[in-house]
Amino acid sequence: MGKHINVISILWIVYGGMGLLWAFILFWILFGIAFIPDIGYEAAYILRGAGIFVSVFIGIFSVPEVIAGIGLLKMKEWARILALILCFFNLIAFPLGTALSVYTFVILVKDESIQLFQKP
């Protein structure tokens, strides 16, 4: 069961890192488009605002995924609970989020896993 938990933790770190990378790329794409000549005064402000908003929104959901993955590597009970909560929210992120959420849920709710996270 320990190997499954290590795999889950690494997958959560990678999945959260991909989200942060995606947020960074979207920010620079939208912010860069705002500097195209003759795009218009209002469009530039809208694109910059959208870039900031979208990046922060994606980042807010990606940082807890990385934190949960690091906590699962250290076998912390709070990380197990956080990962289960994130599973619920990522079910709609088809296909990667759904697959990761189902795999995490199946492994982390087993009695063997719960006992591994309990402090001795």
Secondary structure, DSSP 8 states (H G I E B T S, - for coil): -HHHHHHHHHHHHHHHHHHHHHHHHHHHHHHHHTTSTTS-HHHHHHHHHHHHHHHHHHHHHHHHHHHHHHHHHTT-HHHHHHHHHHHHHHTTSTTHHHHHHHHHHHHHTSHHHHHHHS--
